[in-house]
Amino acid sequence: RGVMTRPDSLPKILTEAETERLLDQPNRRYFGPHRDYLFMRLMLKAGLRAAEAVALKPEHVDLTTGKVMVRDGKGAKDRRLYVGEGVVEELREWMDRRPESGVLLPTSKGTAVATSHLRRSVKRYAEDAGIEVVGRVSPHTLRHTFATRLYREAGNIRMVQKALGHADVSTTMIYTHVVDEELEGAMKGL
């Protein structure tokens, strides 16, 4: 049939088109969807875990340099990440809209968003976007998508390990398999 199948152990990732459709779903005229959009942007552009995204504080993001500090990620390790000008610009606009709060992307009442809300939102937006993946699209899908893209771009697994905050590079090695599979498919198609 010519359809490439991948073992279930490999992370599911979104194509560029799927990513665009996903980000098109939230109606940013409204507060909640605008915030959800920014959560998804940050997870796709910085590879944040859901818990890290909801815990981000305004002082962890430098809106001049695009530096994002993830404090006390899994394993109590801080890590330094970077987002591009597009995301920085969107966060600058957000700062004028958000209520006074200790978190960067709060509820309208100024409290932290529950990771369960984030999981439900991502799943719903993916369904609305008609994204068909085995299983459901979750915040972790966005992290996997980020990691695979970074590995494709940089070709350096240690860099991906550092960005994801994996203690052990063996955890990160899964992304080389995704890219190896793409290479196999591309070469066999020649």
Residue frames as a rotation matrix with the C-alpha (Angstrom) as fourth column:
ARG 1
0.560 0.828 0.000 0.00
0.828 -0.560 0.000 0.00
0.000 0.000 -1.000 0.00
GLY 2
-0.133 -0.711 0.690 3.00
0.610 -0.607 -0.509 2.28
0.781 0.353 0.514 0.28
VAL 3
0.682 0.371 0.630 1.78
-0.258 -0.684 0.682 3.63
0.684 -0.628 -0.371 3.63
MET 4
-0.449 -0.883 -0.137 4.58
-0.082 0.194 -0.978 3.92
0.890 -0.428 -0.159 6.15
THR 5
0.764 0.625 -0.161 3.63
0.109 0.120 0.987 2.59
0.636 -0.772 0.023 9.55
ARG 6
-0.271 -0.861 0.431 5.54
-0.478 -0.269 -0.836 3.42
0.835 -0.433 -0.339 12.64
PRO 7
-0.430 0.106 -0.897 5.72
0.647 0.728 -0.224 1.50
0.629 -0.677 -0.382 15.87
ASP 8
0.601 0.791 0.118 3.44
0.462 -0.464 0.756 2.87
0.652 -0.400 -0.644 18.58
SER 9
0.352 -0.520 -0.778 6.44
0.879 -0.103 0.466 3.66
-0.323 -0.848 0.421 20.74
LEU 10
-0.648 -0.618 0.446 7.45
0.739 -0.652 0.170 6.50
0.186 0.439 0.879 18.42
PRO 11
-0.508 0.458 -0.730 6.11
0.292 -0.705 -0.646 9.91
-0.810 -0.541 0.224 19.36
LYS 12
0.269 0.665 0.696 3.29
0.956 -0.097 -0.276 11.31
-0.116 0.740 -0.662 17.25
ILE 13
-0.616 -0.468 -0.633 4.17
0.388 -0.880 0.272 14.59
-0.685 -0.078 0.724 15.60
LEU 14
0.518 0.839 -0.168 2.20
0.338 -0.381 -0.861 17.18
-0.786 0.389 -0.481 13.68
THR 15
-0.077 -0.460 0.884 2.96
0.993 -0.113 0.028 18.29
0.087 0.880 0.466 10.14
GLU 16
-0.952 -0.268 -0.149 3.42
0.271 -0.963 -0.001 22.00
-0.143 -0.041 0.989 9.37
ALA 17
-0.599 0.784 0.162 -0.10
-0.163 -0.318 0.934 22.09
0.784 0.533 0.318 7.89
GLU 18
0.162 0.651 -0.741 -1.62
0.670 0.479 0.567 20.41
0.724 -0.589 -0.359 10.95
THR 19
-0.469 -0.426 -0.774 0.24
0.864 -0.404 -0.301 22.80
-0.184 -0.810 0.557 13.23
GLU 20
-0.984 0.111 0.141 -1.13
-0.055 -0.934 0.353 25.79
0.171 0.339 0.925 11.32
ARG 21
-0.212 0.970 -0.122 -4.66
0.011 0.127 0.992 24.40
0.977 0.209 -0.037 11.43
LEU 22
0.014 0.153 -0.988 -4.33
0.930 0.362 0.069 23.78
0.368 -0.920 -0.138 15.16
LEU 23
-0.704 -0.403 -0.584 -3.14
0.621 -0.748 -0.233 27.33
-0.343 -0.527 0.777 15.86
ASP 24
-0.850 0.450 0.276 -5.97
-0.095 -0.644 0.759 28.71
0.519 0.619 0.590 13.68
GLN 25
-0.268 0.830 -0.489 -8.63
0.663 0.527 0.532 27.23
0.699 -0.181 -0.691 15.97
PRO 26
-0.241 0.248 -0.938 -8.62
0.901 -0.302 -0.311 29.49
-0.360 -0.921 -0.151 19.05
ASN 27
0.400 0.429 0.810 -10.58
0.655 -0.752 0.074 32.70
0.640 0.501 -0.582 18.48
ARG 28
-0.438 -0.795 -0.420 -8.10
0.861 -0.236 -0.450 35.18
0.259 -0.559 0.788 19.91
ARG 29
-0.272 0.422 0.865 -10.68
-0.133 -0.907 0.401 37.92
0.953 -0.006 0.302 20.25
TYR 30
0.784 0.611 0.111 -11.65
-0.246 0.142 0.959 36.12
0.570 -0.779 0.261 23.46
PHE 31
0.332 -0.690 0.643 -9.43
-0.941 -0.285 0.181 35.93
0.058 -0.665 -0.744 26.52
GLY 32
0.429 -0.121 0.895 -9.40
-0.403 0.861 0.310 32.15
-0.808 -0.494 0.321 27.16
PRO 33
0.867 -0.086 0.490 -8.79
0.441 0.592 -0.675 31.08
-0.232 0.801 0.551 23.55
HIS 34
0.734 -0.646 0.211 -6.11
-0.390 -0.655 -0.647 33.78
0.556 0.392 -0.733 23.19
ARG 35
0.226 -0.630 0.743 -4.31
-0.931 0.086 0.355 32.37
-0.288 -0.772 -0.567 26.23
ASP 36
0.585 0.050 0.810 -4.72
-0.019 0.999 -0.048 28.79
-0.811 0.013 0.585 24.98
TYR 37
0.956 -0.259 0.141 -3.24
0.134 -0.044 -0.990 29.83
0.262 0.965 -0.008 21.62
LEU 38
0.416 -0.842 0.343 -0.17
-0.791 -0.521 -0.320 31.22
0.448 -0.138 -0.883 23.42
PHE 39
0.328 -0.253 0.910 0.18
-0.602 0.686 0.408 28.02
-0.728 -0.682 0.072 25.45
MET 40
0.802 0.042 0.596 0.23
0.333 0.797 -0.504 26.02
-0.496 0.602 0.625 22.22
ARG 41
0.832 -0.537 0.136 2.69
-0.185 -0.502 -0.845 28.43
0.522 0.678 -0.517 20.58
LEU 42
0.269 -0.763 0.587 5.07
-0.962 -0.236 0.134 28.14
0.037 -0.601 -0.798 23.55
MET 43
0.405 -0.098 0.909 4.84
-0.282 0.933 0.226 24.35
-0.870 -0.347 0.350 23.65
LEU 44
0.888 -0.028 0.459 5.51
0.426 0.426 -0.798 24.16
-0.173 0.904 0.390 19.90
LYS 45
0.722 -0.598 0.348 8.32
-0.124 -0.607 -0.785 26.74
0.680 0.524 -0.513 19.90
ALA 46
-0.012 -0.754 0.657 10.06
-0.918 -0.252 -0.306 25.92
0.396 -0.606 -0.689 23.19
GLY 47
-0.243 -0.097 -0.965 9.09
-0.104 0.992 -0.073 22.32
0.964 0.082 -0.251 23.83
LEU 48
-0.609 0.024 0.793 7.57
-0.769 -0.264 -0.582 23.04
0.196 -0.964 0.179 27.23
ARG 49
-0.788 0.471 -0.396 5.79
0.541 0.837 -0.080 20.35
0.294 -0.278 -0.915 29.22
ALA 50
0.130 0.937 0.325 2.19
0.431 -0.349 0.832 21.24
0.893 0.032 -0.449 30.16
ALA 51
0.621 0.108 -0.776 3.14
0.784 -0.081 0.616 21.69
0.004 -0.991 -0.135 33.83
GLU 52
-0.446 -0.851 -0.276 6.04
0.803 -0.517 0.297 23.99
-0.395 -0.089 0.914 32.87
ALA 53
-0.613 0.267 0.743 3.83
0.476 -0.626 0.618 26.10
0.630 0.733 0.257 30.59
VAL 54
0.465 0.882 0.074 1.15
0.441 -0.303 0.845 26.73
0.768 -0.360 -0.530 33.24
ALA 55
0.564 -0.306 -0.767 3.83
0.785 -0.088 0.613 27.54
-0.255 -0.948 0.190 35.85
LEU 56
-0.294 -0.727 0.621 5.65
0.854 -0.492 -0.171 30.17
0.430 0.480 0.765 33.72
LYS 57
0.310 0.316 -0.897 5.89
0.715 -0.699 0.000 33.53
-0.627 -0.641 -0.443 35.44
PRO 58
0.985 0.113 0.133 6.17
0.173 -0.723 -0.669 36.90
0.021 0.682 -0.731 33.66
GLU 59
0.572 -0.820 -0.033 9.72
-0.721 -0.522 0.456 37.37
-0.391 -0.237 -0.889 35.00
HIS 60
0.122 -0.520 0.846 10.77
0.137 0.853 0.504 34.07
-0.983 0.054 0.175 33.40
VAL 61
0.362 0.069 0.930 10.34
0.919 0.142 -0.368 35.53
-0.158 0.987 -0.012 29.91
ASP 62
-0.349 -0.550 -0.759 12.60
0.287 -0.833 0.473 38.28
-0.892 -0.053 0.449 28.61
LEU 63
0.577 0.750 0.325 10.57
0.558 -0.071 -0.827 40.18
-0.597 0.658 -0.459 26.04
THR 64
0.568 -0.457 -0.685 13.63
-0.683 -0.726 -0.082 41.85
-0.460 0.514 -0.724 24.56
THR 65
-0.453 -0.874 -0.174 15.82
-0.847 0.361 0.390 38.79
-0.278 0.324 -0.904 23.98
GLY 66
0.298 0.635 -0.713 13.24
-0.768 0.603 0.216 36.00
0.567 0.483 0.667 23.74
LYS 67
-0.739 -0.605 -0.297 14.93
-0.276 0.673 -0.686 34.08
0.615 -0.425 -0.664 26.54
VAL 68
0.465 0.879 0.104 12.59
-0.579 0.213 0.787 31.79
0.670 -0.426 0.608 28.50
MET 69
-0.699 -0.660 0.275 13.71
-0.629 0.385 -0.675 30.38
0.339 -0.645 -0.685 31.85
VAL 70
0.390 0.752 -0.531 12.02
-0.220 0.636 0.739 27.16
0.894 -0.171 0.414 32.84
ARG 71
-0.273 -0.455 0.848 12.38
-0.900 -0.190 -0.392 27.05
0.339 -0.870 -0.357 36.59
ASP 72
-0.548 0.060 0.834 12.57
-0.633 0.623 -0.461 23.81
-0.547 -0.780 -0.303 38.43
GLY 73
0.081 0.536 -0.840 11.44
-0.897 0.408 0.173 21.66
0.436 0.739 0.514 35.52
LYS 74
0.935 0.266 -0.235 11.22
-0.173 0.919 0.353 17.91
0.310 -0.290 0.906 36.05
GLY 75
0.430 -0.816 -0.385 14.14
0.807 0.539 -0.240 16.73
0.404 -0.208 0.891 38.16
ALA 76
0.769 -0.021 -0.639 14.46
0.424 -0.731 0.534 20.21
-0.478 -0.682 -0.553 39.71
LYS 77
-0.384 -0.898 0.213 16.65
0.784 -0.195 0.589 21.45
-0.488 0.393 0.779 36.86
ASP 78
0.384 0.419 -0.823 16.33
-0.102 -0.866 -0.489 24.94
-0.918 0.271 -0.290 35.44
ARG 79
-0.233 -0.538 0.810 16.83
0.851 0.290 0.437 25.36
-0.470 0.791 0.390 31.73
ARG 80
-0.257 0.009 -0.966 17.24
-0.217 -0.975 0.049 28.32
-0.942 0.222 0.252 29.39
LEU 81
-0.107 0.316 0.943 15.25
0.880 0.472 -0.059 28.33
-0.464 0.823 -0.329 26.16
TYR 82
-0.770 -0.178 -0.613 14.69
-0.075 -0.928 0.364 30.86
-0.634 0.326 0.702 23.38
VAL 83
0.181 0.825 0.536 11.71
0.765 0.224 -0.603 31.87
-0.618 0.519 -0.591 21.28
GLY 84
-0.555 -0.428 0.713 11.73
0.824 -0.396 0.405 33.93
0.109 0.813 0.572 18.10
GLU 85
-0.996 0.053 -0.070 10.55
-0.047 -0.996 -0.074 37.46
-0.074 -0.070 0.995 17.48
GLY 86
-0.460 0.882 -0.106 7.07
-0.197 0.015 0.980 36.34
0.866 0.472 0.166 16.37
VAL 87
0.112 0.470 -0.876 6.31
0.741 0.547 0.389 34.70
0.662 -0.693 -0.287 19.72
VAL 88
-0.669 -0.434 -0.603 7.91
0.728 -0.543 -0.418 37.57
-0.146 -0.719 0.680 21.64
GLU 89
-0.915 0.352 0.197 5.69
-0.230 -0.856 0.463 40.07
0.331 0.379 0.864 19.80
GLU 90
-0.061 0.940 -0.336 2.57
0.045 0.339 0.940 38.01
0.997 0.042 -0.063 20.60
LEU 91
-0.031 -0.017 -0.999 3.58
0.949 0.313 -0.034 37.83
0.314 -0.950 0.006 24.28
ARG 92
-0.946 -0.305 -0.114 4.14
0.324 -0.913 -0.246 41.60
-0.029 -0.270 0.962 24.38
GLU 93
-0.542 0.819 0.187 0.58
-0.393 -0.444 0.805 42.14
0.743 0.363 0.562 23.13
TRP 94
0.105 0.576 -0.811 -0.69
0.466 0.692 0.552 39.62
0.879 -0.435 -0.196 25.68
MET 95
-0.643 -0.461 -0.611 0.96
0.740 -0.168 -0.652 41.50
0.198 -0.871 0.449 28.57
ASP 96
-0.914 0.336 0.225 -1.47
-0.341 -0.940 0.020 44.41
0.218 -0.059 0.974 28.03
ARG 97
-0.117 0.952 -0.282 -4.46
-0.526 0.182 0.831 42.09
0.843 0.245 0.479 28.17
ARG 98
-0.174 0.032 -0.984 -3.71
0.481 0.875 -0.057 39.72
0.859 -0.484 -0.167 31.03
PRO 99
0.838 0.478 0.264 -4.95
-0.019 -0.457 0.889 40.42
0.546 -0.750 -0.374 34.55
GLU 100
0.067 -0.784 0.618 -2.51
-0.927 -0.278 -0.252 41.17
0.369 -0.556 -0.745 37.36
SER 101
0.964 0.267 0.000 -1.12
-0.255 0.921 0.294 37.74
0.078 -0.284 0.956 38.18
GLY 102
0.243 -0.906 0.347 1.97
-0.626 0.127 0.770 35.85
-0.741 -0.404 -0.536 39.27
VAL 103
-0.096 -0.264 0.960 1.67
0.481 0.832 0.276 33.57
-0.872 0.488 0.047 36.22
LEU 104
-0.864 -0.370 -0.342 2.30
-0.106 -0.529 0.842 34.53
-0.492 0.763 0.418 32.60
LEU 105
-0.727 0.619 -0.299 -0.80
-0.306 0.098 0.947 32.87
0.615 0.780 0.118 31.14
PRO 106
-0.933 0.320 0.164 -3.46
-0.088 0.237 -0.967 32.98
-0.348 -0.917 -0.193 33.87
THR 107
-0.267 0.943 0.197 -7.21
0.963 0.253 0.095 32.49
0.040 0.215 -0.976 33.94
SER 108
-0.018 0.326 0.945 -9.30
0.343 -0.886 0.312 35.66
0.939 0.330 -0.096 33.67
LYS 109
0.934 0.358 -0.001 -9.35
0.101 -0.262 0.960 35.69
0.344 -0.896 -0.280 37.49
GLY 110
0.425 -0.852 0.305 -5.55
-0.809 -0.508 -0.294 35.71
0.405 -0.122 -0.906 37.59
THR 111
0.447 -0.245 0.860 -5.05
-0.556 0.677 0.482 32.14
-0.700 -0.694 0.166 38.82
ALA 112
-0.667 -0.732 -0.139 -2.90
-0.610 0.429 0.666 29.44
-0.429 0.529 -0.733 37.25
VAL 113
0.249 0.699 -0.670 -4.55
-0.933 0.359 0.028 27.28
0.260 0.618 0.742 34.59
ALA 114
0.349 -0.074 0.934 -4.89
-0.471 0.848 0.243 23.59
-0.810 -0.525 0.261 35.46
THR 115
-0.731 -0.648 -0.213 -2.87
-0.534 0.348 0.771 21.23
-0.426 0.677 -0.600 33.26
SER 116
-0.513 0.618 0.596 -6.08
0.561 0.767 -0.312 19.21
-0.650 0.174 -0.740 32.82
HIS 117
0.528 0.666 -0.526 -7.68
0.044 -0.640 -0.767 22.29
-0.848 0.382 -0.368 31.18
LEU 118
-0.063 -0.664 -0.745 -4.69
-0.819 -0.393 0.419 22.59
-0.571 0.636 -0.519 28.87
ARG 119
-0.869 -0.246 0.429 -4.92
-0.044 0.902 0.430 18.91
-0.493 0.355 -0.795 27.88
ARG 120
-0.041 0.951 0.308 -8.65
0.641 0.261 -0.722 19.21
-0.766 0.168 -0.620 27.17
SER 121
0.498 0.218 -0.839 -8.18
-0.293 -0.869 -0.400 22.41
-0.816 0.445 -0.369 25.16
VAL 122
-0.477 -0.763 -0.436 -5.41
-0.719 0.053 0.693 21.03
-0.506 0.644 -0.574 22.98
LYS 123
-0.769 0.258 0.585 -7.45
0.359 0.931 0.061 17.88
-0.529 0.257 -0.809 22.31
ARG 124
0.259 0.963 -0.079 -10.55
0.517 -0.207 -0.831 19.92
-0.816 0.175 -0.551 21.43
TYR 125
0.309 -0.198 -0.930 -8.70
-0.602 -0.798 -0.030 22.34
-0.737 0.569 -0.365 19.14
ALA 126
-0.770 -0.638 -0.004 -7.05
-0.442 0.529 0.725 19.38
-0.461 0.560 -0.689 17.36
GLU 127
-0.452 0.702 0.551 -10.44
0.652 0.681 -0.334 17.74
-0.609 0.208 -0.765 16.85
ASP 128
0.515 0.659 -0.548 -11.88
0.153 -0.700 -0.698 21.03
-0.843 0.276 -0.461 15.55
ALA 129
-0.007 -0.632 -0.775 -8.91
-0.800 -0.461 0.383 21.28
-0.600 0.623 -0.503 13.17
GLY 130
0.872 0.422 -0.247 -9.67
-0.486 0.691 -0.535 17.79
-0.055 0.587 0.808 11.86
ILE 131
-0.126 -0.983 -0.134 -6.26
-0.957 0.156 -0.244 16.47
0.261 0.098 -0.960 12.81
GLU 132
0.889 0.412 -0.201 -6.24
-0.380 0.908 0.179 12.70
0.256 -0.083 0.963 12.53
VAL 133
-0.310 -0.949 -0.065 -3.52
-0.784 0.294 -0.548 11.07
0.539 -0.118 -0.834 14.56
VAL 134
0.029 0.245 -0.969 -3.49
0.310 0.919 0.242 7.72
0.950 -0.308 -0.050 16.23
GLY 135
-0.318 -0.065 -0.946 -4.51
0.946 -0.085 -0.312 8.40
-0.060 -0.994 0.088 19.80
ARG 136
0.773 0.631 0.067 -5.29
0.634 -0.773 -0.024 12.00
0.037 0.061 -0.997 20.67
VAL 137
0.004 -0.738 0.675 -3.34
0.380 -0.623 -0.684 15.20
0.925 0.259 0.277 20.29
SER 138
0.727 0.152 -0.670 -2.03
0.686 -0.114 0.719 16.33
0.033 -0.982 -0.187 23.68
PRO 139
0.866 -0.491 -0.092 0.36
-0.458 -0.854 0.246 18.97
-0.199 -0.171 -0.965 25.00
HIS 140
0.168 -0.851 0.498 3.02
-0.122 0.483 0.867 16.27
-0.978 -0.206 -0.023 24.79
THR 141
0.471 0.065 0.880 2.34
0.817 0.344 -0.463 15.91
-0.333 0.937 0.109 21.05
LEU 142
0.971 -0.092 0.222 3.34
0.005 -0.916 -0.401 19.56
0.240 0.390 -0.889 20.72
ARG 143
0.504 -0.829 0.241 6.54
-0.606 -0.141 0.783 18.91
-0.615 -0.541 -0.574 22.69
HIS 144
0.148 -0.413 0.899 7.35
0.438 0.842 0.315 15.93
-0.887 0.347 0.305 20.43
THR 145
0.766 0.201 0.610 6.67
0.642 -0.276 -0.715 18.06
0.024 0.940 -0.341 17.36
PHE 146
0.875 -0.483 0.032 9.05
-0.482 -0.862 0.158 20.74
-0.049 -0.154 -0.987 18.67
ALA 147
0.287 -0.819 0.496 11.77
-0.365 0.386 0.847 18.19
-0.886 -0.424 -0.189 19.46
THR 148
0.292 -0.129 0.948 11.59
0.720 0.681 -0.130 16.51
-0.629 0.721 0.292 16.06
ARG 149
0.905 0.072 0.419 11.73
0.353 -0.677 -0.646 19.86
0.238 0.732 -0.638 14.26
LEU 150
0.719 -0.689 0.093 14.68
-0.630 -0.589 0.506 21.00
-0.294 -0.422 -0.858 16.36
TYR 151
0.152 -0.674 0.723 16.52
0.041 0.735 0.676 17.76
-0.988 -0.073 0.139 15.63
ARG 152
0.551 0.106 0.827 15.81
0.803 0.200 -0.561 18.10
-0.225 0.974 0.025 11.89
GLU 153
0.962 -0.100 0.256 17.03
-0.013 -0.948 -0.319 21.71
0.274 0.304 -0.913 11.98
ALA 154
0.543 -0.769 0.336 20.10
-0.820 -0.401 0.408 21.29
-0.179 -0.497 -0.849 14.20
GLY 155
0.579 -0.289 -0.762 20.97
-0.251 0.826 -0.504 17.64
0.775 0.483 0.406 13.56
ASN 156
-0.566 -0.811 0.151 22.37
-0.311 0.040 -0.950 17.59
0.764 -0.584 -0.274 17.08
ILE 157
0.180 0.721 -0.669 20.75
0.372 0.580 0.725 15.28
0.910 -0.380 -0.164 19.61
ARG 158
-0.471 -0.414 -0.779 22.59
0.874 -0.102 -0.475 16.83
0.117 -0.904 0.410 22.58
MET 159
-0.965 0.161 0.206 21.05
-0.148 -0.986 0.073 20.19
0.215 0.040 0.976 21.71
VAL 160
-0.107 0.979 -0.176 17.59
-0.291 0.139 0.947 18.61
0.951 0.152 0.270 21.68
GLN 161
-0.012 0.014 -1.000 18.35
0.783 0.622 0.000 16.90
0.622 -0.783 -0.019 25.01
LYS 162
-0.849 -0.398 -0.348 19.28
0.528 -0.665 -0.529 20.25
-0.021 -0.633 0.774 26.53
ALA 163
-0.761 0.609 0.226 16.17
-0.439 -0.739 0.511 22.00
0.478 0.289 0.829 25.16
LEU 164
0.138 0.875 -0.464 13.87
-0.132 0.481 0.867 19.27
0.982 -0.058 0.182 26.47
GLY 165
0.034 -0.200 0.979 15.62
-0.966 -0.259 -0.019 19.05
0.257 -0.945 -0.202 29.83
HIS 166
0.862 0.197 -0.467 16.19
-0.143 0.978 0.150 15.30
0.486 -0.062 0.872 29.60
ALA 167
0.586 -0.675 0.448 18.67
-0.620 -0.017 0.784 14.08
-0.522 -0.737 -0.429 32.20
ASP 168
-0.175 -0.606 0.776 19.68
0.056 0.780 0.623 11.16
-0.983 0.152 -0.102 30.00
VAL 169
-0.493 -0.076 -0.867 20.29
-0.775 -0.415 0.477 11.39
-0.396 0.907 0.146 26.25
SER 170
-0.977 0.156 0.145 18.81
0.198 0.919 0.341 7.91
-0.080 0.362 -0.929 25.79
THR 171
-0.159 0.960 -0.231 15.39
0.522 -0.117 -0.845 9.49
-0.838 -0.255 -0.482 26.47
THR 172
0.125 0.140 -0.982 16.03
-0.489 -0.853 -0.183 11.95
-0.863 0.503 -0.038 23.66
MET 173
-0.794 -0.603 0.080 17.23
-0.246 0.439 0.864 9.33
-0.556 0.666 -0.497 21.17
ILE 174
-0.121 0.849 0.515 13.62
0.588 0.479 -0.652 8.56
-0.800 0.223 -0.557 20.19
TYR 175
0.576 0.382 -0.722 13.68
-0.212 -0.783 -0.584 11.67
-0.789 0.490 -0.370 17.96
THR 176
-0.479 -0.768 -0.425 16.51
-0.695 0.037 0.718 10.29
-0.536 0.639 -0.552 15.86
HIS 177
-0.697 0.254 0.671 14.26
0.384 0.922 0.049 7.35
-0.606 0.292 -0.740 14.98
VAL 178
0.429 0.884 -0.186 11.49
0.347 -0.352 -0.869 9.63
-0.834 0.308 -0.458 13.72
VAL 179
0.407 -0.347 -0.845 13.97
-0.707 -0.705 -0.051 11.44
-0.578 0.619 -0.532 11.46
ASP 180
-0.711 -0.664 0.233 15.67
-0.405 0.657 0.636 8.16
-0.575 0.357 -0.736 10.39
GLU 181
-0.226 0.733 0.641 12.28
0.579 0.631 -0.517 6.85
-0.784 0.254 -0.567 9.32
GLU 182
0.694 0.450 -0.563 11.68
-0.101 -0.713 -0.694 9.98
-0.713 0.538 -0.449 7.25
LEU 183
-0.142 -0.852 -0.505 15.09
-0.839 -0.168 0.518 9.50
-0.526 0.497 -0.690 5.65
GLU 184
-0.722 -0.080 0.688 14.26
0.109 0.968 0.228 5.87
-0.684 0.239 -0.689 4.86
GLY 185
0.273 0.929 0.250 10.94
0.547 0.063 -0.835 6.88
-0.791 0.365 -0.491 3.30
ALA 186
0.612 -0.083 -0.787 12.55
-0.477 -0.832 -0.283 9.65
-0.631 0.548 -0.549 1.28
MET 187
-0.429 -0.883 -0.191 15.39
-0.738 0.221 0.638 7.46
-0.521 0.414 -0.746 0.01
LYS 188
-0.598 0.262 0.757 13.13
0.356 0.934 -0.042 4.54
-0.718 0.244 -0.652 -0.89
GLY 189
0.506 0.858 -0.087 10.96
0.372 -0.308 -0.876 6.96
-0.778 0.411 -0.475 -2.82
LEU 190
-0.056 -0.614 -0.787 13.88
-0.548 -0.640 0.539 8.08
-0.834 0.462 -0.301 -5.02
